[in-house]
C-alpha cells in the first residue's frame, strides 16, 4: 500500500485499504496513515478529512488516530497535521485547532496555505473575523499567499455587504483570481441582501476577467433580479441563457418551463387522442 501511495496512485492505495477492511484483515495505525496521507497529497486536506470521516465516523476519532501516530513516533507531516487540525476544529472548536497549529509550528512543521485556510474558515464560521484577518497576516509572514479559498471563508460568513465588496476589490487588487463559484457566491449574497449595484459590478468583473457565465451564474443573477421585481431584465438574461444553450430554471414570473416539458394544451390534445 505504501508503494502504491508513493508511486502516484493514491486511489489504488485506498482501494487496497478498503479491501483489507472488507476482508477483516488487521488494519493498524500505519495502514490508516498511509491511505489518508496518499489522498491528502493527491486531492488535498478536504478529501483527507472526508476519508477520515468515512473510516472513523466522527472527527474526534480522527484526532485520536493522530495522537496514536505521535505516541508511536510515526512520522507526522503537513498532510497529517492539516487533517488533524481540521478534524479537531470540527470536533472541539477553533481554539483547539489553533492550539494544534501552534504545536505543529513548535514541532518544526511549516504550515501551508491549506493550514491557514482551515483555521480562517473555522474562525469566520464563529464570527471571529478580526482573528481571521490576523491569521491572514500570519500567512503573509509565513510566505503563504492567500488564495481564492481564503477569501471564500470571509465571503461566506461576513454579514456586512460593504465589507464583502471591499474585500472582493482587495482580492482583485492583489491579483488573486476569483473562480466561477466565487462570483456565484457573491451574486447570491448581494442578491439576498437586495443590493443590485454590487451584483452587476461582480457580473461585469467576471466578464472582464474572461470568464463565461455558466448556468449557475445566470440562474443566480436572474433570481436576484426577480427578488427586486425586475422581470423584464430577468427575462433578458433568461433568453440569453437559452441562446447559449444553457438551461434556465422554470420560473412562474417569466412563464418558463423545463426544456422539453409539454404545455397544458399539448397534454389535453394527447388525452383526447388516448
PESULBEL-V360078 format. One record per residue. N is the residue number from 1. RES is the residue in three letters. PHI is phi in whole degrees, 0 to 359 (none if undefined). Layout:
# PESULBEL-V360078
N,RES,PHI
N,RES,PHI
This chain:
# PESULBEL-V360078
1,UNK,none
2,UNK,298
3,UNK,296
4,UNK,296
5,UNK,297
6,UNK,283
7,UNK,271
8,UNK,83
9,UNK,236
10,UNK,297
11,UNK,289
12,UNK,291
13,UNK,295
14,UNK,294
15,UNK,300
16,UNK,297
17,UNK,300
18,UNK,296
19,UNK,297
20,UNK,300
21,UNK,290
22,UNK,297
23,UNK,274
24,UNK,58
25,UNK,282
26,UNK,297
27,UNK,244
28,UNK,263
29,UNK,298
30,UNK,294
31,UNK,297
32,UNK,302
33,UNK,297
34,UNK,298
35,UNK,295
36,UNK,291
37,UNK,299
38,UNK,298
39,UNK,293
40,UNK,298
41,UNK,293
42,UNK,280
43,UNK,241
44,UNK,105
45,UNK,293
46,UNK,298
47,UNK,291
48,UNK,295
49,UNK,296
50,UNK,299
51,UNK,292
52,UNK,305
53,UNK,295
54,UNK,298
55,UNK,280
56,UNK,250
57,UNK,89
58,UNK,219
59,UNK,302
60,UNK,296
61,UNK,290
62,UNK,296
63,UNK,295
64,UNK,300
65,UNK,298
66,UNK,298
67,UNK,296
68,UNK,296
69,UNK,301
70,UNK,291
71,UNK,297
72,UNK,273
73,UNK,58
74,UNK,282
75,UNK,298
76,UNK,245
77,UNK,257
78,UNK,297
79,UNK,296
80,UNK,297
81,UNK,296
82,UNK,300
83,UNK,296
84,UNK,292
85,UNK,298
86,UNK,298
87,UNK,295
88,UNK,291
89,UNK,295
90,UNK,291
91,UNK,278
92,UNK,242
93,UNK,110
94,UNK,294
95,UNK,298
96,UNK,290
97,UNK,295
98,UNK,296
99,UNK,299
100,UNK,291
101,UNK,300
102,UNK,294
103,UNK,298
104,UNK,298
105,UNK,297
106,UNK,296
107,UNK,281
108,UNK,88
109,UNK,268
110,UNK,281
111,UNK,291
112,UNK,240
113,UNK,301
114,UNK,298
115,UNK,300
116,UNK,295
117,UNK,300
118,UNK,300
119,UNK,288
120,UNK,300
121,UNK,296
122,UNK,297
123,UNK,294
124,UNK,296
125,UNK,299
126,UNK,268
127,UNK,78
128,UNK,263
129,UNK,290
130,UNK,299
131,UNK,291
132,UNK,297
133,UNK,297
134,UNK,297
135,UNK,291
136,UNK,296
137,UNK,297
138,UNK,296
139,UNK,303
140,UNK,301
141,UNK,296
142,UNK,276
143,UNK,81
144,UNK,253
145,UNK,271
146,UNK,301
147,UNK,250
148,UNK,299
149,UNK,291
150,UNK,298
151,UNK,292
152,UNK,303
153,UNK,304
154,UNK,282
155,UNK,303
156,UNK,288
157,UNK,243
158,UNK,299
159,UNK,250
160,UNK,250
161,UNK,304
162,UNK,298
163,UNK,291
164,UNK,296
165,UNK,296
166,UNK,297
167,UNK,291
168,UNK,297
169,UNK,295
170,UNK,295
171,UNK,302
172,UNK,293
173,UNK,299
174,UNK,275
175,UNK,80
176,UNK,273
177,UNK,279
178,UNK,292
179,UNK,264
180,UNK,301
181,UNK,292
182,UNK,296
183,UNK,297
184,UNK,298
185,UNK,301
186,UNK,291
187,UNK,299
188,UNK,295
189,UNK,293
190,UNK,295
191,UNK,297
192,UNK,292
193,UNK,285
194,UNK,85
195,UNK,253
196,UNK,275
197,UNK,300
198,UNK,294
199,UNK,301
200,UNK,288
201,UNK,296
202,UNK,296
203,UNK,299
204,UNK,296
205,UNK,299
206,UNK,302
207,UNK,291
208,UNK,294
209,UNK,282
210,UNK,87
211,UNK,268
212,UNK,269
213,UNK,303
214,UNK,264
215,UNK,299
216,UNK,297
217,UNK,295
218,UNK,299
219,UNK,298
220,UNK,293
221,UNK,296
222,UNK,298
223,UNK,301
224,UNK,296
225,UNK,294
226,UNK,294
227,UNK,300
228,UNK,264
229,UNK,78
230,UNK,269
231,UNK,293
232,UNK,297
233,UNK,292
234,UNK,298
235,UNK,296
236,UNK,301
237,UNK,288
238,UNK,297
239,UNK,292
240,UNK,296
241,UNK,301
242,UNK,300
243,UNK,296
244,UNK,270
245,UNK,81
246,UNK,266
247,UNK,258
248,UNK,284
249,UNK,288
250,UNK,292
251,UNK,224
252,UNK,297
253,UNK,300
254,UNK,258
255,UNK,68
256,UNK,261
257,UNK,231
258,UNK,298
259,UNK,304
260,UNK,88
261,UNK,285
262,UNK,275
263,UNK,283
264,UNK,297
265,UNK,294
266,UNK,297
267,UNK,295
268,UNK,295
269,UNK,296
270,UNK,294
271,UNK,298
272,UNK,294
273,UNK,291
274,UNK,289
